């Protein structure tokens, strides 16, 4: 038996996922109360149900702060964190059901320089060579529109090799799948992101109007891990503005929080962007997606947690497990047991995706006016009830983060309502400050800012180092924020 062959008798012990092991990674540790405060309370997703205080003898509910508080020494038992309805400590809820898990990479020379571990392309090559499929639906580069996605039906190993690589944009693969079924292909591999996998899963399991199609074809679904999808109509012009020649680009990938772009003659990325800097180009639908790992696929493949030039693979059906292990046995891929996966990084990103539903109403507003355009003050303060004053003095009503674009000399200010209730008729005043003088004052008026909603303001600066004064005034509560923030270039 070669090192790539799999003894089927060892499958249950060598490759079977241990959900108990994963669950221990998800449960609260010694700092579980701290985890609860960080992930749930301060993140603004607490339901104020009081469960944490109800089950813990050293916690009680603070009605003024609307959060739990310690009245004794925390023992780190984890009960408050694990019983909170907003924490995710069930691995199936986080990653979906799986039979087996692997770290995999290609053994096919033509795929070695492909995307990450090349596992998806290698599986398609195996399926074609073994005559297990007569067609596959994939996303390839549109030959008429550089680096734009084009859903495509392929029918050979060579076409699978030519279509390798990722394009981080939405693709209408389901339309191509229906064309393949209408063309009387009977065994089809379908490669897609979680949202497209969900569409096929729904068709197969809720077959209203789809009976004549899915009785005629067997569809094997291969899902791709997906955190974000971007709009090519806005993203690519930005790349070109930065001097990137899309005709020279041979590969794009996302790794360690950066979007990397490669030319054919360079090993290192010619340009790397932080994912956060590209959020404005992200598809709005991604804010509502909670599936990182394509939970409804037969086989799920991604690069998170597997290391360079490798893939994390989950076989979610018996058919998927058989295909992965037989492909390894026949030398198309190399597989290692799931415990080679860096499970912490996978759980971290999966949890970020799951809780994205909590911030789905977050929006960005760009309303900036010069203060000198205003001829009279429109904001009038008035006394407020004592109990409301006490809430705003015990809670931080506004939170502000900053990010300096050194090239454009723009200070990006993200302003978040952390009061826990809607703030109406807010006025934000932003001005550059010296020791005593103010320059370039700007005004932003917001009719209403919902709980934990954010706005983003682009404030141009004259120098790459300095300070800005930010003041927020509410028509109801008066001044709710006043702070001077320093900024400087990254070292």
TIGU-537758 format. One record per residue (C-alpha): residue number from 1; residue in one letter; z, x, y. Coordinates in Angstrom, 3 decimals. Last residue first. Layout:
<nuses>
(nuse NUM,'a',(Z,X,Y))
...
</nuses>
This chain:
<nuses>
(nuse 491,'x',(11.341,4.999,52.181))
(nuse 490,'x',(10.346,1.456,53.093))
(nuse 489,'x',(9.664,1.061,56.787))
(nuse 488,'x',(12.436,-0.398,58.978))
(nuse 487,'x',(14.032,-3.762,59.773))
(nuse 486,'x',(17.278,-4.812,61.405))
(nuse 485,'x',(18.370,-8.430,61.457))
(nuse 484,'x',(20.308,-9.983,64.333))
(nuse 483,'x',(22.035,-13.212,63.406))
(nuse 482,'x',(22.556,-16.745,64.647))
(nuse 481,'x',(22.590,-19.725,62.316))
(nuse 480,'x',(23.839,-23.328,62.438))
(nuse 479,'x',(23.800,-23.934,66.184))
(nuse 478,'x',(24.299,-27.652,66.834))
(nuse 477,'x',(24.997,-29.953,63.921))
(nuse 476,'x',(22.825,-32.996,64.703))
(nuse 475,'x',(19.913,-31.586,66.695))
(nuse 474,'x',(20.121,-28.454,64.576))
(nuse 473,'x',(19.779,-24.979,66.045))
(nuse 472,'x',(18.647,-21.865,64.203))
(nuse 471,'x',(18.783,-18.431,65.827))
(nuse 470,'x',(17.070,-15.269,64.653))
(nuse 469,'x',(17.341,-12.060,66.665))
(nuse 468,'x',(14.990,-9.298,65.592))
(nuse 467,'x',(15.690,-5.597,65.252))
(nuse 466,'x',(13.673,-2.372,65.190))
(nuse 465,'x',(11.507,-0.061,63.146))
(nuse 464,'x',(7.791,-0.312,62.498))
(nuse 463,'x',(7.103,-1.011,66.168))
(nuse 462,'x',(5.374,-3.823,68.083))
(nuse 461,'x',(6.245,-6.617,65.674))
(nuse 460,'x',(4.263,-9.712,64.673))
(nuse 459,'x',(6.378,-12.565,63.191))
(nuse 458,'x',(4.891,-14.382,60.208))
(nuse 457,'x',(7.186,-17.307,59.401))
(nuse 456,'x',(7.890,-18.601,55.902))
(nuse 455,'x',(9.673,-21.860,55.207))
(nuse 454,'x',(12.045,-22.459,52.334))
(nuse 453,'x',(13.568,-25.512,50.623))
(nuse 452,'x',(17.035,-25.084,49.156))
(nuse 451,'x',(18.055,-28.569,50.330))
(nuse 450,'x',(15.233,-30.124,52.405))
(nuse 449,'x',(14.241,-28.878,55.841))
(nuse 448,'x',(13.265,-31.623,58.251))
(nuse 447,'x',(11.270,-31.858,61.490))
(nuse 446,'x',(10.832,-28.110,61.783))
(nuse 445,'x',(10.241,-26.479,65.167))
(nuse 444,'x',(9.346,-22.798,65.377))
(nuse 443,'x',(9.763,-20.898,68.638))
(nuse 442,'x',(8.757,-17.310,69.446))
(nuse 441,'x',(10.271,-14.774,71.848))
(nuse 440,'x',(8.243,-11.600,72.501))
(nuse 439,'x',(10.953,-9.409,73.926))
(nuse 438,'x',(14.725,-9.625,74.315))
(nuse 437,'x',(16.845,-7.129,76.252))
(nuse 436,'x',(20.390,-5.831,75.755))
(nuse 435,'x',(20.340,-3.102,73.106))
(nuse 434,'x',(16.774,-3.891,72.201))
(nuse 433,'x',(15.752,-7.229,70.714))
(nuse 432,'x',(12.637,-8.810,69.186))
(nuse 431,'x',(12.839,-12.601,69.345))
(nuse 430,'x',(12.944,-15.519,66.927))
(nuse 429,'x',(14.084,-19.038,67.790))
(nuse 428,'x',(14.206,-21.628,65.026))
(nuse 427,'x',(14.570,-25.275,66.025))
(nuse 426,'x',(15.665,-27.773,63.412))
(nuse 425,'x',(15.106,-31.510,63.591))
(nuse 424,'x',(16.870,-32.531,60.383))
(nuse 423,'x',(18.839,-30.418,57.887))
(nuse 422,'x',(18.744,-31.967,54.406))
(nuse 421,'x',(21.738,-31.271,52.169))
(nuse 420,'x',(23.044,-28.316,50.143))
(nuse 419,'x',(23.591,-26.096,53.184))
(nuse 418,'x',(21.393,-23.342,51.762))
(nuse 417,'x',(18.252,-24.231,53.752))
(nuse 416,'x',(16.012,-21.198,53.358))
(nuse 415,'x',(14.176,-19.033,55.920))
(nuse 414,'x',(11.681,-16.465,54.644))
(nuse 413,'x',(10.782,-14.021,57.424))
(nuse 412,'x',(7.630,-11.921,57.064))
(nuse 411,'x',(7.588,-9.130,59.644))
(nuse 410,'x',(4.013,-8.257,60.545))
(nuse 409,'x',(2.848,-4.812,61.612))
(nuse 408,'x',(-0.404,-5.213,59.633))
(nuse 407,'x',(-0.035,-1.903,57.790))
(nuse 406,'x',(3.760,-1.928,57.667))
(nuse 405,'x',(4.051,-5.405,56.191))
(nuse 404,'x',(7.816,-5.854,56.547))
(nuse 403,'x',(9.745,-8.254,54.303))
(nuse 402,'x',(12.738,-10.274,55.486))
(nuse 401,'x',(15.251,-12.699,53.980))
(nuse 400,'x',(17.076,-15.473,55.858))
(nuse 399,'x',(19.721,-17.914,54.573))
(nuse 398,'x',(20.782,-21.004,56.516))
(nuse 397,'x',(23.742,-23.365,56.153))
(nuse 396,'x',(26.264,-20.874,54.788))
(nuse 395,'x',(29.002,-23.158,53.529))
(nuse 394,'x',(32.619,-23.176,54.722))
(nuse 393,'x',(31.807,-23.589,58.425))
(nuse 392,'x',(29.056,-26.110,57.740))
(nuse 391,'x',(31.375,-28.217,55.593))
(nuse 390,'x',(34.176,-28.123,58.146))
(nuse 389,'x',(31.839,-29.303,60.897))
(nuse 388,'x',(30.794,-32.258,58.777))
(nuse 387,'x',(34.447,-33.217,58.259))
(nuse 386,'x',(35.142,-33.015,61.987))
(nuse 385,'x',(32.348,-35.419,62.868))
(nuse 384,'x',(29.788,-34.094,65.250))
(nuse 383,'x',(29.755,-33.431,68.969))
(nuse 382,'x',(26.312,-33.302,70.568))
(nuse 381,'x',(23.552,-30.768,70.971))
(nuse 380,'x',(20.300,-31.467,72.776))
(nuse 379,'x',(17.050,-29.828,71.746))
(nuse 378,'x',(13.922,-30.646,73.714))
(nuse 377,'x',(14.393,-28.051,76.409))
(nuse 376,'x',(11.801,-28.229,79.127))
(nuse 375,'x',(8.497,-26.632,79.997))
(nuse 374,'x',(7.618,-25.316,76.539))
(nuse 373,'x',(4.559,-23.096,76.442))
(nuse 372,'x',(6.815,-20.171,77.324))
(nuse 371,'x',(8.419,-20.284,73.882))
(nuse 370,'x',(5.176,-19.319,72.192))
(nuse 369,'x',(4.566,-21.542,69.205))
(nuse 368,'x',(4.820,-20.966,65.448))
(nuse 367,'x',(4.360,-23.643,62.816))
(nuse 366,'x',(3.585,-22.086,59.430))
(nuse 365,'x',(5.303,-24.102,56.745))
(nuse 364,'x',(5.764,-22.952,53.157))
(nuse 363,'x',(6.933,-25.344,50.472))
(nuse 362,'x',(9.669,-25.553,47.885))
(nuse 361,'x',(9.526,-28.872,46.065))
(nuse 360,'x',(8.991,-27.215,42.667))
(nuse 359,'x',(12.147,-25.145,43.067))
(nuse 358,'x',(14.094,-26.500,40.091))
(nuse 357,'x',(10.933,-26.728,38.001))
(nuse 356,'x',(10.639,-22.954,38.289))
(nuse 355,'x',(13.747,-22.857,36.081))
(nuse 354,'x',(11.703,-22.519,32.905))
(nuse 353,'x',(9.404,-19.824,34.304))
(nuse 352,'x',(12.281,-17.647,35.468))
(nuse 351,'x',(13.930,-18.164,32.064))
(nuse 350,'x',(10.798,-16.986,30.269))
(nuse 349,'x',(10.668,-13.935,32.537))
(nuse 348,'x',(14.243,-12.899,31.714))
(nuse 347,'x',(13.981,-13.820,28.035))
(nuse 346,'x',(10.967,-11.539,27.605))
(nuse 345,'x',(12.634,-8.663,29.455))
(nuse 344,'x',(15.752,-9.002,27.291))
(nuse 343,'x',(13.808,-9.294,24.013))
(nuse 342,'x',(12.261,-5.857,24.238))
(nuse 341,'x',(10.319,-6.561,21.054))
(nuse 340,'x',(10.820,-4.136,18.152))
(nuse 339,'x',(13.093,-6.771,16.616))
(nuse 338,'x',(9.953,-8.866,16.074))
(nuse 337,'x',(8.852,-6.740,13.126))
(nuse 336,'x',(5.922,-4.323,13.648))
(nuse 335,'x',(2.228,-5.089,13.351))
(nuse 334,'x',(-0.882,-2.903,13.318))
(nuse 333,'x',(-4.181,-4.664,13.835))
(nuse 332,'x',(-7.615,-4.939,12.215))
(nuse 331,'x',(-6.509,-3.037,9.078))
(nuse 330,'x',(-7.044,-5.644,6.354))
(nuse 329,'x',(-3.303,-6.104,5.884))
(nuse 328,'x',(-2.828,-6.489,9.627))
(nuse 327,'x',(-5.463,-9.239,9.803))
(nuse 326,'x',(-3.775,-10.836,6.775))
(nuse 325,'x',(-0.430,-10.776,8.565))
(nuse 324,'x',(-1.759,-12.328,11.764))
(nuse 323,'x',(-3.802,-14.985,9.946))
(nuse 322,'x',(-0.990,-15.985,7.571))
(nuse 321,'x',(1.469,-16.302,10.445))
(nuse 320,'x',(-0.911,-18.527,12.420))
(nuse 319,'x',(-1.551,-20.757,9.402))
(nuse 318,'x',(2.196,-21.148,8.860))
(nuse 317,'x',(2.520,-22.246,12.481))
(nuse 316,'x',(4.233,-20.703,15.496))
(nuse 315,'x',(3.237,-17.072,14.986))
(nuse 314,'x',(4.635,-15.239,18.014))
(nuse 313,'x',(3.029,-12.017,19.228))
(nuse 312,'x',(4.238,-9.447,21.761))
(nuse 311,'x',(1.403,-7.082,22.519))
(nuse 310,'x',(0.919,-3.320,22.677))
(nuse 309,'x',(-0.863,-0.779,24.876))
(nuse 308,'x',(2.330,0.008,26.805))
(nuse 307,'x',(5.556,-1.746,25.715))
(nuse 306,'x',(6.088,-5.012,23.835))
(nuse 305,'x',(8.464,-6.966,26.070))
(nuse 304,'x',(5.852,-8.916,28.015))
(nuse 303,'x',(2.263,-8.163,26.976))
(nuse 302,'x',(1.319,-11.562,25.623))
(nuse 301,'x',(0.112,-13.401,22.520))
(nuse 300,'x',(0.966,-16.821,21.102))
(nuse 299,'x',(-0.421,-17.943,17.721))
(nuse 298,'x',(-0.645,-21.564,16.542))
(nuse 297,'x',(-0.219,-22.667,20.161))
(nuse 296,'x',(2.243,-25.270,21.481))
(nuse 295,'x',(4.747,-22.809,22.993))
(nuse 294,'x',(2.221,-20.932,25.112))
(nuse 293,'x',(4.716,-18.159,26.020))
(nuse 292,'x',(5.516,-18.721,29.688))
(nuse 291,'x',(5.849,-22.512,29.704))
(nuse 290,'x',(7.667,-24.068,32.684))
(nuse 289,'x',(4.646,-25.040,34.808))
(nuse 288,'x',(5.280,-26.986,38.026))
(nuse 287,'x',(5.007,-24.119,40.494))
(nuse 286,'x',(1.925,-22.926,38.584))
(nuse 285,'x',(0.089,-26.038,39.817))
(nuse 284,'x',(0.049,-24.580,43.354))
(nuse 283,'x',(-2.300,-21.822,42.195))
(nuse 282,'x',(-1.113,-18.484,43.519))
(nuse 281,'x',(-2.785,-16.914,46.568))
(nuse 280,'x',(0.322,-17.264,48.778))
(nuse 279,'x',(2.332,-15.649,45.992))
(nuse 278,'x',(0.325,-12.417,46.218))
(nuse 277,'x',(2.954,-10.313,48.034))
(nuse 276,'x',(5.541,-11.367,45.445))
(nuse 275,'x',(3.356,-10.056,42.646))
(nuse 274,'x',(3.525,-6.593,44.191))
(nuse 273,'x',(0.053,-5.199,44.707))
(nuse 272,'x',(-1.446,-2.127,43.023))
(nuse 271,'x',(-4.704,-0.448,44.018))
(nuse 270,'x',(-6.975,2.175,42.428))
(nuse 269,'x',(-4.838,1.826,39.324))
(nuse 268,'x',(-4.481,5.063,37.317))
(nuse 267,'x',(-6.985,6.150,34.675))
(nuse 266,'x',(-9.881,6.342,37.159))
(nuse 265,'x',(-13.660,6.465,36.678))
(nuse 264,'x',(-14.116,2.826,35.618))
(nuse 263,'x',(-12.042,1.434,38.498))
(nuse 262,'x',(-8.696,-0.290,37.919))
(nuse 261,'x',(-6.726,-3.007,39.740))
(nuse 260,'x',(-3.006,-3.551,39.129))
(nuse 259,'x',(-0.947,-6.646,39.969))
(nuse 258,'x',(2.668,-5.476,39.988))
(nuse 257,'x',(5.917,-6.943,38.682))
(nuse 256,'x',(6.294,-4.505,35.818))
(nuse 255,'x',(2.713,-4.967,34.617))
(nuse 254,'x',(-0.030,-7.379,35.591))
(nuse 253,'x',(-3.565,-6.395,34.697))
(nuse 252,'x',(-7.036,-6.092,36.193))
(nuse 251,'x',(-9.888,-4.184,34.564))
(nuse 250,'x',(-13.377,-2.827,35.143))
(nuse 249,'x',(-13.517,-2.968,38.946))
(nuse 248,'x',(-16.604,-1.253,40.380))
(nuse 247,'x',(-18.416,-4.482,41.295))
(nuse 246,'x',(-15.190,-5.772,42.854))
(nuse 245,'x',(-15.336,-3.027,45.481))
(nuse 244,'x',(-11.813,-2.855,46.912))
(nuse 243,'x',(-11.655,-1.977,50.615))
(nuse 242,'x',(-8.567,-3.971,51.563))
(nuse 241,'x',(-10.785,-6.739,52.946))
(nuse 240,'x',(-12.440,-6.849,49.528))
(nuse 239,'x',(-9.093,-7.489,47.839))
(nuse 238,'x',(-8.318,-10.238,50.382))
(nuse 237,'x',(-11.729,-11.786,49.725))
(nuse 236,'x',(-10.808,-11.706,46.001))
(nuse 235,'x',(-7.537,-13.600,46.348))
(nuse 234,'x',(-8.753,-16.547,48.450))
(nuse 233,'x',(-11.673,-17.952,46.448))
(nuse 232,'x',(-10.299,-16.338,43.279))
(nuse 231,'x',(-7.243,-18.650,43.325))
(nuse 230,'x',(-4.496,-17.149,41.203))
(nuse 229,'x',(-2.750,-18.045,37.956))
(nuse 228,'x',(0.883,-17.166,37.372))
(nuse 227,'x',(3.324,-16.388,34.541))
(nuse 226,'x',(1.006,-16.716,31.552))
(nuse 225,'x',(1.424,-15.683,27.916))
(nuse 224,'x',(-1.898,-16.359,26.182))
(nuse 223,'x',(-2.231,-19.010,23.485))
(nuse 222,'x',(-4.397,-18.777,20.389))
(nuse 221,'x',(-5.216,-22.260,19.080))
(nuse 220,'x',(-6.995,-22.741,15.756))
(nuse 219,'x',(-9.206,-25.838,15.907))
(nuse 218,'x',(-10.544,-27.574,12.805))
(nuse 217,'x',(-13.517,-29.758,13.610))
(nuse 216,'x',(-15.040,-33.118,12.639))
(nuse 215,'x',(-11.865,-35.220,12.468))
(nuse 214,'x',(-10.964,-33.792,15.858))
(nuse 213,'x',(-14.041,-35.167,17.555))
(nuse 212,'x',(-14.346,-38.637,16.056))
(nuse 211,'x',(-10.644,-39.262,16.647))
(nuse 210,'x',(-10.532,-38.266,20.316))
(nuse 209,'x',(-10.352,-41.718,21.950))
(nuse 208,'x',(-6.560,-41.773,21.691))
(nuse 207,'x',(-5.752,-38.679,19.609))
(nuse 206,'x',(-2.147,-38.131,20.660))
(nuse 205,'x',(-1.354,-35.129,18.448))
(nuse 204,'x',(-4.735,-33.382,18.448))
(nuse 203,'x',(-5.635,-34.245,22.038))
(nuse 202,'x',(-2.123,-33.406,23.213))
(nuse 201,'x',(-2.238,-29.981,21.570))
(nuse 200,'x',(-5.662,-29.355,23.119))
(nuse 199,'x',(-4.317,-30.122,26.606))
(nuse 198,'x',(-1.136,-28.113,25.992))
(nuse 197,'x',(-3.236,-25.072,25.025))
(nuse 196,'x',(-5.043,-25.438,28.348))
(nuse 195,'x',(-1.757,-25.382,30.286))
(nuse 194,'x',(-0.354,-22.555,28.139))
(nuse 193,'x',(-3.339,-20.242,28.788))
(nuse 192,'x',(-6.350,-20.293,26.501))
(nuse 191,'x',(-8.115,-19.014,23.396))
(nuse 190,'x',(-9.582,-21.646,21.044))
(nuse 189,'x',(-10.721,-20.555,17.589))
(nuse 188,'x',(-13.189,-23.033,16.118))
(nuse 187,'x',(-13.983,-24.158,12.589))
(nuse 186,'x',(-16.518,-27.002,12.380))
(nuse 185,'x',(-19.131,-26.138,14.995))
(nuse 184,'x',(-21.163,-29.329,15.238))
(nuse 183,'x',(-22.603,-28.868,18.746))
(nuse 182,'x',(-20.367,-31.746,19.893))
(nuse 181,'x',(-17.346,-29.690,18.750))
(nuse 180,'x',(-18.541,-26.645,20.722))
(nuse 179,'x',(-19.220,-28.747,23.844))
(nuse 178,'x',(-15.701,-30.183,23.567))
(nuse 177,'x',(-14.298,-26.659,23.397))
(nuse 176,'x',(-16.327,-25.585,26.429))
(nuse 175,'x',(-14.805,-28.430,28.473))
(nuse 174,'x',(-11.360,-27.404,27.214))
(nuse 173,'x',(-11.986,-23.846,28.444))
(nuse 172,'x',(-12.232,-24.834,32.107))
(nuse 171,'x',(-10.745,-21.590,33.412))
(nuse 170,'x',(-7.895,-21.068,35.887))
(nuse 169,'x',(-7.590,-17.528,37.246))
(nuse 168,'x',(-5.961,-14.274,36.108))
(nuse 167,'x',(-9.006,-12.837,34.357))
(nuse 166,'x',(-8.064,-10.884,31.249))
(nuse 165,'x',(-10.112,-8.521,29.091))
(nuse 164,'x',(-12.376,-8.899,26.060))
(nuse 163,'x',(-15.588,-10.956,26.338))
(nuse 162,'x',(-17.925,-8.179,25.138))
(nuse 161,'x',(-15.819,-7.534,22.029))
(nuse 160,'x',(-15.815,-11.241,21.145))
(nuse 159,'x',(-19.593,-11.350,21.662))
(nuse 158,'x',(-19.965,-8.515,19.163))
(nuse 157,'x',(-17.771,-10.331,16.632))
(nuse 156,'x',(-20.051,-13.346,16.738))
(nuse 155,'x',(-20.306,-17.018,17.730))
(nuse 154,'x',(-19.078,-17.244,21.302))
(nuse 153,'x',(-18.612,-20.405,23.374))
(nuse 152,'x',(-17.831,-19.581,27.001))
(nuse 151,'x',(-15.509,-20.560,29.822))
(nuse 150,'x',(-16.488,-18.623,32.940))
(nuse 149,'x',(-13.914,-16.899,35.131))
(nuse 148,'x',(-14.815,-15.205,38.451))
(nuse 147,'x',(-14.758,-11.418,38.382))
(nuse 146,'x',(-18.199,-11.100,40.008))
(nuse 145,'x',(-20.126,-14.374,40.320))
(nuse 144,'x',(-23.463,-14.527,38.478))
(nuse 143,'x',(-22.319,-12.665,35.358))
(nuse 142,'x',(-19.201,-14.903,35.145))
(nuse 141,'x',(-16.535,-12.812,33.430))
(nuse 140,'x',(-15.418,-14.262,30.109))
(nuse 139,'x',(-12.939,-16.950,29.070))
(nuse 138,'x',(-12.928,-17.775,25.358))
(nuse 137,'x',(-13.939,-20.556,22.975))
(nuse 136,'x',(-14.601,-19.358,19.441))
(nuse 135,'x',(-17.266,-20.227,16.902))
(nuse 134,'x',(-18.015,-20.172,13.145))
(nuse 133,'x',(-14.442,-19.466,12.088))
(nuse 132,'x',(-12.894,-18.140,8.879))
(nuse 131,'x',(-16.020,-16.133,8.066))
(nuse 130,'x',(-13.864,-13.048,7.279))
(nuse 129,'x',(-15.760,-10.956,9.823))
(nuse 128,'x',(-15.550,-13.731,12.438))
(nuse 127,'x',(-11.790,-14.249,12.012))
(nuse 126,'x',(-11.111,-10.504,11.980))
(nuse 125,'x',(-13.090,-9.957,15.183))
(nuse 124,'x',(-11.221,-12.869,16.804))
(nuse 123,'x',(-7.897,-11.325,15.745))
(nuse 122,'x',(-8.950,-7.989,17.247))
(nuse 121,'x',(-9.903,-9.630,20.554))
(nuse 120,'x',(-6.496,-11.317,20.726))
(nuse 119,'x',(-4.580,-8.146,19.778))
(nuse 118,'x',(-6.146,-5.789,22.315))
(nuse 117,'x',(-2.773,-4.153,22.965))
(nuse 116,'x',(-2.944,-4.328,26.783))
(nuse 115,'x',(-6.474,-5.420,27.752))
(nuse 114,'x',(-9.197,-3.230,26.277))
(nuse 113,'x',(-9.376,0.559,26.036))
(nuse 112,'x',(-8.609,0.517,22.297))
(nuse 111,'x',(-10.930,-2.448,21.708))
(nuse 110,'x',(-14.036,-0.542,20.619))
(nuse 109,'x',(-11.902,1.640,18.309))
(nuse 108,'x',(-10.494,-1.331,16.348))
(nuse 107,'x',(-6.894,-0.714,15.215))
(nuse 106,'x',(-5.447,-3.141,17.770))
(nuse 105,'x',(-1.802,-3.553,18.695))
(nuse 104,'x',(1.068,-5.746,17.566))
(nuse 103,'x',(4.793,-6.319,18.160))
(nuse 102,'x',(5.744,-9.207,15.935))
(nuse 101,'x',(7.423,-12.587,15.705))
(nuse 100,'x',(7.682,-15.101,12.886))
(nuse 99,'x',(8.100,-18.823,12.355))
(nuse 98,'x',(8.262,-19.830,16.001))
(nuse 97,'x',(9.620,-22.805,17.957))
(nuse 96,'x',(9.478,-22.573,21.742))
(nuse 95,'x',(10.569,-19.650,23.915))
(nuse 94,'x',(13.240,-21.173,26.171))
(nuse 93,'x',(14.096,-24.459,24.474))
(nuse 92,'x',(13.863,-22.733,21.095))
(nuse 91,'x',(16.148,-19.964,22.340))
(nuse 90,'x',(18.906,-22.458,23.317))
(nuse 89,'x',(21.149,-20.974,26.000))
(nuse 88,'x',(19.377,-22.419,29.035))
(nuse 87,'x',(21.755,-23.160,31.891))
(nuse 86,'x',(21.392,-26.392,33.898))
(nuse 85,'x',(23.511,-28.680,31.724))
(nuse 84,'x',(26.493,-26.305,32.069))
(nuse 83,'x',(28.245,-26.047,28.697))
(nuse 82,'x',(27.302,-22.398,28.060))
(nuse 81,'x',(28.245,-21.144,31.509))
(nuse 80,'x',(31.662,-22.830,31.728))
(nuse 79,'x',(32.498,-22.020,28.093))
(nuse 78,'x',(31.693,-18.319,28.395))
(nuse 77,'x',(35.087,-17.033,27.185))
(nuse 76,'x',(35.165,-14.494,30.002))
(nuse 75,'x',(38.946,-14.684,30.359))
(nuse 74,'x',(38.831,-15.810,34.008))
(nuse 73,'x',(42.254,-15.481,35.620))
(nuse 72,'x',(43.598,-18.585,37.354))
(nuse 71,'x',(42.662,-21.206,39.929))
(nuse 70,'x',(38.983,-20.263,39.950))
(nuse 69,'x',(36.632,-22.436,41.966))
(nuse 68,'x',(33.899,-24.844,40.926))
(nuse 67,'x',(31.319,-26.113,43.454))
(nuse 66,'x',(30.867,-28.832,46.056))
(nuse 65,'x',(32.401,-26.606,48.768))
(nuse 64,'x',(34.431,-29.539,50.075))
(nuse 63,'x',(34.905,-31.233,46.694))
(nuse 62,'x',(36.225,-28.044,45.024))
(nuse 61,'x',(36.211,-28.694,41.278))
(nuse 60,'x',(38.835,-26.865,39.224))
(nuse 59,'x',(38.540,-23.863,36.967))
(nuse 58,'x',(41.234,-22.059,34.975))
(nuse 57,'x',(41.523,-24.644,32.162))
(nuse 56,'x',(37.747,-24.749,31.542))
(nuse 55,'x',(35.974,-27.816,30.120))
(nuse 54,'x',(36.203,-30.140,33.146))
(nuse 53,'x',(35.604,-27.369,35.684))
(nuse 52,'x',(32.260,-26.409,34.134))
(nuse 51,'x',(31.330,-30.072,33.592))
(nuse 50,'x',(31.766,-30.889,37.294))
(nuse 49,'x',(28.536,-32.923,37.518))
(nuse 48,'x',(27.662,-31.254,40.831))
(nuse 47,'x',(24.025,-31.029,39.659))
(nuse 46,'x',(23.908,-27.294,40.418))
(nuse 45,'x',(20.373,-26.085,41.120))
(nuse 44,'x',(21.019,-24.386,44.464))
(nuse 43,'x',(20.601,-20.780,43.346))
(nuse 42,'x',(24.120,-20.077,44.584))
(nuse 41,'x',(25.616,-22.520,42.067))
(nuse 40,'x',(23.318,-22.058,39.064))
(nuse 39,'x',(22.222,-18.479,38.435))
(nuse 38,'x',(24.707,-16.532,40.563))
(nuse 37,'x',(27.792,-18.747,40.256))
(nuse 36,'x',(27.258,-19.384,36.550))
(nuse 35,'x',(26.611,-15.693,35.897))
(nuse 34,'x',(29.847,-14.820,37.720))
(nuse 33,'x',(31.708,-17.337,35.583))
(nuse 32,'x',(30.065,-15.743,32.524))
(nuse 31,'x',(31.174,-12.238,33.471))
(nuse 30,'x',(32.446,-11.443,29.989))
(nuse 29,'x',(29.146,-12.667,28.528))
(nuse 28,'x',(27.448,-16.035,28.815))
(nuse 27,'x',(24.937,-16.875,26.113))
(nuse 26,'x',(21.270,-15.925,26.199))
(nuse 25,'x',(21.366,-12.654,24.272))
(nuse 24,'x',(23.584,-14.294,21.655))
(nuse 23,'x',(20.914,-16.969,21.337))
(nuse 22,'x',(18.279,-14.363,20.511))
(nuse 21,'x',(20.286,-12.994,17.576))
(nuse 20,'x',(21.041,-16.508,16.290))
(nuse 19,'x',(17.326,-17.296,16.599))
(nuse 18,'x',(16.588,-14.597,14.056))
(nuse 17,'x',(12.805,-14.603,13.747))
(nuse 16,'x',(11.381,-13.921,10.308))
(nuse 15,'x',(9.338,-10.732,10.167))
(nuse 14,'x',(11.085,-8.405,7.731))
(nuse 13,'x',(13.303,-10.718,5.694))
(nuse 12,'x',(11.000,-13.737,5.344))
(nuse 11,'x',(7.832,-11.680,5.208))
(nuse 10,'x',(9.022,-9.204,2.583))
(nuse 9,'x',(7.525,-11.056,-0.403))
(nuse 8,'x',(4.217,-11.193,1.457))
(nuse 7,'x',(3.990,-7.399,1.341))
(nuse 6,'x',(2.123,-6.499,4.501))
(nuse 5,'x',(-0.425,-3.724,4.747))
(nuse 4,'x',(-0.664,-1.546,7.849))
(nuse 3,'x',(1.354,1.344,6.415))
(nuse 2,'x',(-0.969,1.422,3.412))
(nuse 1,'x',(0.000,0.000,0.000))
</nuses>
